[in-house]
Amino acid sequence: MKNSKQDESPSKAGVAKAAGVIVKFVAKEFLWVFVILLVGIPLAFVFVYVIEAYSSHGIKAELSGLSDKLPLIFVAYVYSVLGVYFTRMVVSAINTMIKG
């Protein structure tokens, strides 16, 4: 007769290993999101500086019309964060395709 502890230990070990992989993945993604949020700040300032310094009055008026209630820096920050995160996901997908 088999011991029930022996039957359960491989499945418990598998669940523990899977939980460890998930925790590691979540921690890695959290750090990436944190880094991306920090990288978005200078990118937004650069974007706003370029718009303010080199664009015509018509483009400035059009951009301010698009974001009546939000400042341009906030809109630039959102676009910067989304752009960096999208780029990170594309690079990750390419690496996965190359490895796999």
N, C-alpha and C positions, 0 to 999 in steps of 0.2 A: 504494500500500500504506500502511495506517495504522500509526502508531507505537503500540506496546503501552503506552507510558507515557501517551499521551493517553487511551487507553481506560480506564486504571485511575485516573487522577487524579480524575475526578468521583466515583467510588465511594469513594476514600480520603478525599476532602473530606467526603462525606456521613457516613462512619463517624466521622471526627474531630469533625464538628459534633454528631452524636448522642452521642458520648462526652462532649463538653463539656456538653451539656444534662443528661446523666445525672449527671455529677460535680456540677454546680450544684444539681440536685435533691437529691442525697444530702447535700451540704453544708448546704442549707437545712433539710432534715429533721433533721439532727444538731443544728443550732442551736435548732430548735423543741423538740426533745426535751430539750435542756439547759435551756432557759428554763422548760419545763413542770416539770422536776424541781426547779428552784429555786422556782417559784411554788407548788408543792405543799407546801413546808415551812410557810410561814405559814398557808396554808389549813388544814393539818392541826392546827396549834396553835389556831387559831380554833375549829375543829370540836370539839376536845377541851375547850377552855375553855367553850364553850357547853354541852356535855354535862355537864361537872363542875359548872358554876355554876347551871344552870337546870333540870336534869332531876331527876326523883324518884329515890328510892332503888331502886325497882323497875326502872326503865330502866337505871340504872347496873349493877345486878346482872345484868340480861339481857345487856347489852353485854359485861360481863366474862365471862359464861358462854359467849358466842359465840367469844370469843378467849382461851381459857385459856392458851395457850402464847405468844401474841403480845401485846405491849402495845398499848393502845388507840391510842397515837400512831402506831404503825406501820400499823395498819389504816386509820386516818384518812388517813395519807399516801398509801397505795396508792389509796384511793378518790378522794382529791383529784387525784392525777396522772391517773388514768383519766378522771375527770370533765372535767378541763381538756382533755385530749387528745381526748376524744370531742367536746367542744364545738368545739374547733379544727377537727376533721374535718368537722363539720356546717356550720360557717361556710364552710370551703373548698369544700364541695360546693355550697352555695347560690351562692357567688360564681362557680363554674364554670358552673352552670346559667344564671345571669343573663348572663354574658359569651358563652356558647356558643349 
